[in-house]
């Protein structure tokens, strides 16, 4: 009881100000009106300010409420806002536009009563670690930059590393890892459906003259943290920016939440994270200071450009032609009245396996690239069960093609139907090799 009373007295007498009632704001950027909330400290003189820039995906202001309230209690006015949905999706985004959104938010916060306009900066998480420095490079109105889980490499390289990291953690090995992390990523980038895939953060960091606070979790599994710390340090040094602090938090994951292995997320932030941000923003910006880069289990790698035969339109075309060739056999069977030739059994097997292989791969490919690769599920022989099934089917197509060819050499060849079926198999085999279905 006495301890509880003493704790209450200490809490009441704490020098940290309480957060003031929230203030609603709106601002316009690139023709879109964005709305947010200023979580401000109560009373006192002009306060420094932070605009919080979102990570990737759909986010609203409430996703960063916990950090904002902590910063407000430390005397910092913090603007959290709803991320744009117009012009932003899985297949469409422009970091320059997102940076302009952040700058519009900076102007909105700078104009608020009780905010010191000369001390308003940006904070960016993950994707925001690309956007926040870009905003700072565009405007001297940004007083400082804080990044959490920022990348020193391009988005396609980062995502490739993350896919491989999660797949190997799930026990996946071999061709499926290569397909998801390399062939898949290179194809998406080459097809133009991976927005900002090749964005290079280094030239932008070279233009940032404001103080930088870069923060990473030692067990980050989405961003290669060791490479990021090294690239930030080398780039800022090369650019002559000596006001930086680069900090690595132990037992912390991508968003600086506590973790046991980097793949789970426990309640609460890494000890010292929120206090460090508050003290750095409100105090002197000293530096340079950088923690040693954390150890990574593997290094990221730049993705090679597509060869001519890997062109997305060509791969889609081969897949579509093989699918049509396999589908032609059962479809035309509906219109045949005469007795089937002896080839019917092997041909049916080949058509069925081909259809399962082509359609099944497309379905599983979409599932993997939209998130399932980060949680691959049960694994047998280093393969997920769907991938193992697809590989067995692909082997069946190859074996069925060999059998069908032997029938084709006989007198009764089965006509055009079987010819189309064999053409589908001829297309399928190299296509399946390229996508790893016929590779260990």
C-alpha positions, 0 to 999 in steps of 0.5 A, a space after each residue: 500500500 505504501 509503495 503504491 502511494 509513493 508511486 502515485 506521488 512520484 507520478 503526479 510530481 513527474 516533470 514530464 508534461 501531460 499530452 494536451 487534447 488532440 488537435 485535428 488538422 487537414 492539409 492538401 498534397 497533390 490534389 488529395 486532402 489528408 487528415 491527421 491529429 496533432 498530439 501535443 504537450 500541455 502548456 509550456 513554450 514553443 515545442 519541437 515537432 515530429 511528423 510521423 511518416 508511415 511504413 508500407 501498406 495501408 495505415 492510418 494515424 492510430 497506427 502510430 498513436 502510442 509513439 505520438 503520445 510518448 513523444 508528447 509527454 516528453 514535450 514534443 508536438 507530434 503529427 500523425 495522419 492518415 496515409 493517402 489511398 489515392 495513387 497508393 496501392 500494392 502496384 502503384 506508389 511514388 516516393 516523391 509524392 509520399 515525400 510531398 505529403 510529409 512536407 505538407 504535414 510539416 507545414 501544417 505542424 509548423 503553423 500550429 500555435 505552441 510549435 517552434 517552426 524551426 524545430 519540426 522534423 520527420 520520423 519514418 518507419 520502414 518505407 518511411 525510411 526511404 520517404 523521410 530522407 527524401 522529404 528532408 532533401 527537398 526542403 530546409 523546413 525539415 529540421 531533422 530526420 529520424 528513421 526506424 528500420 530504414 534501408 540502405 538498399 533498393 526496395 527490390 533488393 530488400 524484399 528479396 532478402 526478406 523473402 529468403 530470410 523468412 523462407 529459410 527460417 521456415 525450413 524451405 530450401 532449394 528452387 522455391 527459395 530462388 524462385 520467390 526471392 530472385 526469379 519472382 522479384 526480377 520478373 515483377 520489377 521487369 514487368 513494372 508491377 513492383 513500384 519504386 523497385 529500383 529506388 536508390 536511397 544513397 543519392 538522397 542521403 548524400 543530399 540530406 544536410 539535417 541531423 539524422 537519427 537512424 535506429 535499427 533492431 538488432 534482429 530485424 528480419 525485414 531490412 538487412 540492418 547490418 548493411 543499412 547501418 554501414 551504408 548510412 554511416 559511409 554515405 553521411 560521412 562521404 557527404 560531409 554530414 557529421 550530425 548523425 547518431 546511428 543506434 542498434 537496439 538489442 532484442 528488437 525487431 523491425 519496428 523496434 518492438 521487443 522480440 525473441 528472434 526477430 520474427 515475433 513481436 512482443 508487447 512494448 518497445 525496445 528499452 530506451 528507444 522512445 527516450 532516445 528519440 525524445 532526448 535527441 529531438 529536444 536536445 543538442 544534435 551531437 555526432 557523429 556516432 554509430 553503433 557497430 553494424 549488427 551481424 546478418 545471417 546472409 547478405 542482400 544481393 543486387 538483382 540481375 536484369 532479365 535476360 531476353 528469354 525471361 521477359 515477362 510478356 514472353 513468360 506469360 505467353 509461353 504459360 498461356 500457350 501451354 495452358 491452351 494446348 493442355 486444355 484443347 485435348 479434353 475440350 475437343 473430346 466433347 465433340 468427338 464421336 468416334 472411338 478413341 485411339 490407344 493413345 487416349 490414356 497417356 494423353 489424358 494423363 498428360 493433359 490433366 497433369 499439364 492443366 494442374 501444373 500451369 493453373 496450380 502454379 499461377 494460383 500458388 505464385 499469387 499466394 506466395 507473392 502477396 504474403 504467404 512466403 513470409 509464413 510458408 507453412 508445413 515443409 517436407 523435404 525442404 519444400 512446402 507441401 503445395 510446392 512439392 505437389 507442383 514439382 511432382 506434377 511437373 515431373 509427371 508432365 515431363 514423363 507423360 510427354 516422353 510416353 506420348 512421344 513414343 505413341 506418336 511414333 506409332 502408326 496411329 498418332 492421334 491426330 492434331 489433338 495429340 500434336 497440340 498436347 505434345 506442343 504444350 509439353 514442349 513449351 511446359 518443360 523449359 518454362 517449368 525449369 525457369 520457374 524452378 518446378 523441375 529444379 531440385 
